[in-house]
Amino acid sequence: MKPTKKPNTLKKYRESLGLSQEELSKKLNLSQGTVSRIETGRSYGKGFIIYLKFLVENDFDMNDYFRSWEGEE
């Protein structure tokens, strides 16, 4: 199952931390383009895992995030 509509959740959470894509990309050692692709659902590689790890370290509830994919195809 490939996620389709939940990437916006990542953007909203980043914004709730007060970070721009550029600021987050520097923290994660990713390009701003990679952060953008992750947030728009176009990238699920190593950068996606790094992004998710950062969110977990900042108390993002991954259970709710992945549960929201149920039923999506």
C-alpha positions in Angstrom: 0.0 0.0 0.0 1.5 3.3 -1.0 0.4 6.4 1.0 -1.4 9.0 -1.0 -3.0 11.8 1.1 -1.1 11.8 4.4 2.0 13.6 3.4 0.2 16.9 4.2 0.3 15.7 7.8 4.1 15.8 7.6 4.0 19.4 6.4 1.5 20.4 9.1 3.7 18.8 11.8 6.8 20.5 10.5 5.1 23.8 10.5 3.8 23.2 14.0 7.5 22.9 15.0 8.1 26.3 13.4 10.4 25.0 10.7 10.6 25.9 7.1 11.5 23.2 4.6 14.9 24.7 4.3 15.5 24.7 8.1 14.3 21.1 8.4 16.5 20.0 5.4 19.5 21.5 7.1 18.7 19.7 10.4 18.3 16.4 8.6 21.1 16.8 6.1 18.7 16.4 3.2 18.1 18.7 0.3 15.1 21.0 0.4 13.8 19.3 -2.7 13.9 15.9 -0.9 11.9 17.4 2.0 9.4 18.8 -0.5 9.0 15.4 -2.2 8.5 13.6 1.1 5.8 16.1 2.1 4.0 15.7 -1.2 4.1 12.0 -1.2 6.7 11.6 -4.0 9.6 10.1 -2.0 9.6 7.2 0.3 13.3 6.3 0.3 16.0 6.8 2.9 15.2 10.5 3.3 11.6 9.5 4.3 12.9 7.3 7.1 15.2 10.1 8.3 12.2 12.5 8.3 10.0 10.0 10.2 12.8 9.4 12.8 13.0 13.1 13.4 9.3 13.4 13.9 9.3 10.5 16.4 12.1 12.2 18.3 9.8 15.2 18.5 6.8 13.3 19.8 4.9 12.9 16.5 2.4 10.0 16.9 3.4 7.6 14.1 0.5 5.2 15.1 -2.1 7.8 14.1 -0.1 8.7 10.9 0.0 5.1 9.6 -3.5 4.2 10.8 -4.8 7.0 8.6 -3.6 5.0 5.5 -6.0 2.2 6.2 -8.2 1.6 3.3 -6.2 3.7 0.9 -5.0 2.0 -2.3 
